[in-house]
Amino acid sequence: MSQALQDLLDLLDLEQIEEDIFRGRSRSAVVPRVFGGQVAAQALVAAGRTVPEDRPAHSLHAYFLRPGDPGAPIVYTVDRIRDGRSFTTRRVVAVQHGKPIFHLSASFQTYEDGLDHQEPMPVSPDPESLPTGAERLRGYGHLAPAVVEKFIEARAAVDLRYVDEPPYGTFGEPREPHSQVWFRTNGKLGGAVNEPLLHVVLATYVSDMTLLDSVLLAHGRGGWAVGDVVGASLDHAMWFHRPFRADEWLLYDQESPSAYGGRGLGQARIYTQDGRLAVTVIQEGVVRVPREPGTS
């Protein structure tokens, strides 16, 4: 296991300070606020700590309310909404400086046999044939070295490989609003940390890294790395359909059906390498073009 992955696991291992109350810390991100995937993952950890282990998470719905302060702890309060015979529902509020910054509702379910069908996995190259994220980033001469190293550091716990050029790689010309990345943790999970909830939490963490890329591609924008848009996540929803491992290759197939009113919508499916549909993700975010100096 890489040190970066161990650091991420430590970040997700919340401190319990009271019944149904947990405290988490933050790490540096590409932008000067807490990374949204971190808050969502930590909130899901808090919810899962109050649910029996035989009830895996099957969905989450979340709103990002305020930018998080990376220099301050985050307190997660869990509300035990319902414990039914098959389903368990939890609500989590993340608070900093006395104000809520994030709200999560998550549902958990006992295993059941039932109907089974899925959308087929799209065509994609072998992830081992693709350059690593660090290799690709260091090949872009137009990006400032400090920006490159910040991206690499922020994503060091994850082996994330783009199938095609990311928005910040080649920009200026609109492209199809579709993006694929393969990802897995940068190291195998096992032993005491190898629990089913952890794989779902790690996928939640990664899901916020690239989902709005397809919005940027549709408009030829390079994104946060080149500064031709500003934005932030607004809301995020995930449905966990089938078991998967976050330390094995997962295909994140993403597209954007709409952008309007300063907002962009991304939707995606996550597949295991053997073709099982594991997760569906939808997110809307603020995506704004910066105003030129002197404009109102």
C-alpha positions as CSV (number, residue, x, y, z in Angstrom):
1,M,0.0,0.0,0.0
2,S,1.3,3.4,-0.9
3,Q,1.8,6.1,1.7
4,A,-0.6,8.3,-0.1
5,L,-3.3,5.7,0.2
6,Q,-2.6,5.1,3.8
7,D,-2.9,8.8,4.4
8,L,-6.3,8.8,2.7
9,L,-7.5,5.9,4.8
10,D,-6.4,7.8,7.9
11,L,-8.3,10.8,6.7
12,L,-11.4,8.7,6.3
13,D,-11.1,7.1,9.8
14,L,-13.2,9.6,11.7
15,E,-12.9,10.2,15.4
16,Q,-16.0,9.5,17.4
17,I,-16.5,12.3,20.0
18,E,-20.0,11.4,21.2
19,E,-22.8,9.0,20.2
20,D,-23.6,9.6,16.6
21,I,-21.2,12.6,16.4
22,F,-17.8,12.3,14.6
23,R,-15.0,14.6,13.8
24,G,-12.8,14.6,10.6
25,R,-9.9,16.6,9.4
26,S,-9.0,17.8,5.9
27,R,-6.2,17.7,3.5
28,S,-4.9,20.1,0.8
29,A,-6.9,20.2,-2.4
30,V,-6.4,21.7,-5.9
31,V,-8.6,24.6,-5.0
32,P,-8.4,26.6,-1.7
33,R,-11.3,24.8,0.0
34,V,-12.1,21.3,1.2
35,F,-12.4,18.8,-1.7
36,G,-16.1,17.9,-2.0
37,G,-15.4,14.2,-2.5
38,Q,-13.7,14.1,0.9
39,V,-16.7,15.6,2.7
40,A,-19.1,13.2,1.0
41,A,-16.9,10.2,1.8
42,Q,-16.4,11.2,5.4
43,A,-20.2,11.8,5.8
44,L,-20.8,8.3,4.4
45,V,-18.3,6.9,6.9
46,A,-20.2,8.6,9.7
47,A,-23.5,7.3,8.5
48,G,-22.1,3.8,8.0
49,R,-20.7,3.6,11.5
50,T,-24.3,3.7,12.9
51,V,-25.6,0.9,10.6
52,P,-25.2,-2.9,11.0
53,E,-22.4,-4.3,8.8
54,D,-24.8,-6.6,7.0
55,R,-26.6,-3.6,5.4
56,P,-24.4,-2.1,2.7
57,A,-25.1,1.4,1.3
58,H,-27.3,1.4,-1.8
59,S,-27.7,5.2,-2.3
60,L,-26.8,8.6,-1.2
61,H,-28.1,12.1,-2.0
62,A,-26.1,15.2,-0.9
63,Y,-26.0,18.9,-1.1
64,F,-22.8,21.1,-0.8
65,L,-24.0,24.1,1.1
66,R,-20.8,26.1,1.9
67,P,-17.1,25.9,1.0
68,G,-15.2,23.9,3.6
69,D,-12.3,25.4,5.5
70,P,-9.3,23.0,5.1
71,G,-7.7,24.4,8.2
72,A,-10.5,23.5,10.6
73,P,-12.0,20.2,11.7
74,I,-15.4,19.1,10.4
75,V,-18.0,17.7,12.8
76,Y,-20.5,15.2,11.4
77,T,-23.8,14.6,13.2
78,V,-25.8,11.5,12.3
79,D,-29.6,11.5,12.6
80,R,-31.0,7.9,12.7
81,I,-34.1,8.5,10.5
82,R,-35.3,4.9,10.2
83,D,-34.3,1.4,11.0
84,G,-36.7,-0.9,9.0
85,R,-36.7,-4.6,8.4
86,S,-34.9,-4.2,5.0
87,F,-33.8,-0.6,4.8
88,T,-31.9,1.8,7.1
89,T,-31.9,5.6,6.5
90,R,-29.4,8.1,7.9
91,R,-29.1,11.8,7.6
92,V,-25.7,13.5,8.2
93,V,-25.0,17.2,8.6
94,A,-21.4,18.4,8.4
95,V,-20.6,21.5,10.4
96,Q,-17.7,24.0,10.5
97,H,-17.5,27.2,12.5
98,G,-21.0,26.7,13.7
99,K,-22.6,26.5,10.2
100,P,-23.6,23.5,8.1
101,I,-21.4,23.1,5.0
102,F,-22.8,19.7,3.7
103,H,-25.9,17.6,4.0
104,L,-26.2,13.9,3.2
105,S,-29.0,11.4,3.2
106,A,-27.9,7.7,2.8
107,S,-29.9,4.5,2.6
108,F,-28.7,1.0,3.4
109,Q,-30.3,-2.3,2.6
110,T,-30.0,-6.0,3.6
111,Y,-29.1,-8.3,0.7
112,E,-32.0,-9.6,-1.3
113,D,-32.3,-11.8,-4.4
114,G,-34.3,-10.1,-7.2
115,L,-34.6,-9.1,-10.8
116,D,-31.3,-8.5,-12.5
117,H,-30.4,-6.5,-15.7
118,Q,-28.0,-3.7,-16.6
119,E,-26.9,-1.4,-19.4
120,P,-23.9,-3.0,-21.2
121,M,-20.4,-1.7,-20.5
122,P,-19.2,0.7,-23.2
123,V,-16.1,0.0,-25.2
124,S,-12.9,1.2,-23.6
125,P,-9.2,0.4,-23.9
126,D,-7.2,-1.7,-21.3
127,P,-6.3,0.7,-18.5
128,E,-2.8,-0.7,-18.3
129,S,-2.2,0.6,-21.8
130,L,-3.0,4.2,-20.7
131,P,-0.5,6.7,-19.2
132,T,-0.8,7.4,-15.5
133,G,-2.2,10.6,-14.3
134,A,1.2,11.9,-13.3
135,E,2.7,10.9,-16.7
136,R,0.0,12.7,-18.6
137,L,0.1,15.8,-16.4
138,R,3.8,16.2,-16.6
139,G,3.5,16.1,-20.4
140,Y,1.6,19.4,-20.6
141,G,4.0,22.3,-21.1
142,H,1.2,24.9,-20.9
143,L,0.4,24.1,-17.3
144,A,2.3,25.8,-14.6
145,P,4.6,23.3,-12.7
146,A,3.1,24.3,-9.4
147,V,-0.4,23.4,-10.7
148,V,0.8,20.1,-12.0
149,E,2.4,19.1,-8.8
150,K,-0.6,20.2,-6.8
151,F,-2.9,18.0,-9.0
152,I,-0.5,15.0,-8.6
153,E,-0.3,15.4,-4.8
154,A,-4.1,15.7,-4.5
155,R,-4.7,12.5,-6.5
156,A,-1.7,10.5,-5.3
157,A,-3.8,7.9,-3.5
158,V,-5.7,7.1,-6.7
159,D,-4.3,5.6,-9.9
160,L,-6.6,7.6,-12.3
161,R,-6.1,7.3,-16.1
162,Y,-7.9,9.2,-18.8
163,V,-8.9,7.4,-21.9
164,D,-8.7,10.6,-24.0
165,E,-7.2,14.0,-23.3
166,P,-8.7,15.7,-20.1
167,P,-10.1,19.2,-20.5
168,Y,-6.9,20.8,-19.3
169,G,-4.8,18.8,-21.8
170,T,-6.2,20.2,-25.1
171,F,-8.7,23.0,-25.0
172,G,-10.1,25.8,-27.1
173,E,-12.2,23.6,-29.4
174,P,-15.6,22.0,-28.2
175,R,-15.7,18.3,-28.1
176,E,-18.3,15.6,-27.5
177,P,-19.5,16.0,-23.9
178,H,-18.2,12.5,-22.9
179,S,-15.2,11.4,-20.8
180,Q,-13.9,8.1,-19.6
181,V,-11.4,7.4,-16.9
182,W,-10.2,4.2,-15.3
183,F,-9.4,4.4,-11.6
184,R,-8.4,2.2,-8.6
185,T,-6.7,2.9,-5.4
186,N,-2.9,3.3,-5.5
187,G,-2.3,0.0,-3.6
188,K,-4.3,-3.1,-2.5
189,L,-6.6,-3.0,0.5
190,G,-6.7,-5.9,2.9
191,G,-6.6,-6.9,6.5
192,A,-8.4,-4.7,9.0
193,V,-9.2,-2.0,6.4
194,N,-10.8,-4.4,3.9
195,E,-14.4,-3.8,4.8
196,P,-17.3,-3.5,2.2
197,L,-18.2,0.1,3.3
198,L,-14.7,1.3,2.6
199,H,-14.8,0.4,-1.1
200,V,-18.1,2.4,-1.4
201,V,-16.6,5.3,0.5
202,L,-13.5,5.3,-1.7
203,A,-15.6,5.3,-4.9
204,T,-17.6,8.2,-3.4
205,Y,-14.3,10.1,-2.8
206,V,-13.1,9.6,-6.4
207,S,-16.5,10.3,-8.0
208,D,-16.2,14.0,-7.4
209,M,-12.8,14.3,-9.2
210,T,-13.8,14.3,-12.8
211,L,-17.6,14.2,-13.2
212,L,-17.9,17.7,-14.5
213,D,-15.2,17.2,-17.1
214,S,-17.7,16.5,-19.8
215,V,-19.4,19.9,-19.2
216,L,-16.0,21.5,-19.9
217,L,-15.4,19.4,-23.0
218,A,-18.7,20.5,-24.6
219,H,-17.5,24.2,-24.5
220,G,-13.8,23.8,-25.1
221,R,-12.9,24.9,-21.6
222,G,-9.8,23.7,-19.8
223,G,-11.2,24.0,-16.3
224,W,-9.8,24.7,-12.9
225,A,-6.2,23.9,-13.9
226,V,-6.1,26.7,-16.5
227,G,-8.5,29.1,-14.9
228,D,-10.9,29.6,-17.7
229,V,-13.9,28.6,-15.6
230,V,-14.8,28.8,-11.9
231,G,-17.1,26.4,-10.2
232,A,-18.0,24.1,-7.4
233,S,-20.2,21.0,-6.7
234,L,-23.8,21.8,-5.8
235,D,-25.4,18.4,-5.3
236,H,-24.4,14.8,-5.8
237,A,-26.3,11.5,-5.9
238,M,-25.0,7.9,-6.2
239,W,-26.7,4.5,-6.4
240,F,-24.6,1.4,-5.6
241,H,-26.0,-1.5,-7.6
242,R,-23.5,-4.3,-7.3
243,P,-20.5,-5.1,-5.1
244,F,-17.1,-3.9,-6.3
245,R,-13.6,-3.4,-5.1
246,A,-12.0,0.1,-5.2
247,D,-8.6,-1.4,-5.4
248,E,-9.4,-3.1,-8.7
249,W,-9.9,-1.2,-12.0
250,L,-13.2,0.6,-12.4
251,L,-14.3,2.4,-15.6
252,Y,-16.0,5.8,-14.9
253,D,-18.0,6.6,-18.1
254,Q,-19.2,10.2,-17.9
255,E,-21.3,12.6,-20.0
256,S,-23.1,15.9,-19.7
257,P,-26.7,16.2,-21.0
258,S,-27.0,19.9,-20.1
259,A,-25.4,23.2,-19.1
260,Y,-27.5,26.3,-18.4
261,G,-27.8,29.2,-16.0
262,G,-24.3,28.9,-14.6
263,R,-24.8,25.2,-13.8
264,G,-23.6,22.1,-15.6
265,L,-24.9,18.5,-15.2
266,G,-22.8,15.4,-15.3
267,Q,-24.1,11.8,-15.2
268,A,-22.0,8.7,-15.2
269,R,-21.8,4.9,-14.7
270,I,-19.1,3.0,-13.0
271,Y,-18.3,-0.5,-14.3
272,T,-16.0,-3.2,-13.0
273,Q,-13.4,-4.4,-15.4
274,D,-15.4,-7.6,-16.1
275,G,-18.4,-5.5,-17.2
276,R,-20.7,-5.3,-14.2
277,L,-22.5,-2.0,-13.6
278,A,-21.5,-1.1,-10.1
279,V,-22.6,2.5,-9.6
280,T,-24.6,5.3,-11.2
281,V,-23.7,8.9,-10.4
282,I,-25.3,12.3,-11.1
283,Q,-23.9,15.6,-10.1
284,E,-24.7,19.3,-10.8
285,G,-22.2,22.0,-10.3
286,V,-21.6,25.7,-10.7
287,V,-19.7,26.2,-13.9
288,R,-19.1,29.9,-14.7
289,V,-16.9,31.7,-17.1
290,P,-14.9,34.4,-15.3
291,R,-15.8,37.9,-16.2
292,E,-13.3,40.0,-18.0
293,P,-11.8,42.9,-15.9
294,G,-13.9,46.0,-16.2
295,T,-17.1,44.2,-17.1
296,S,-20.2,44.3,-14.9
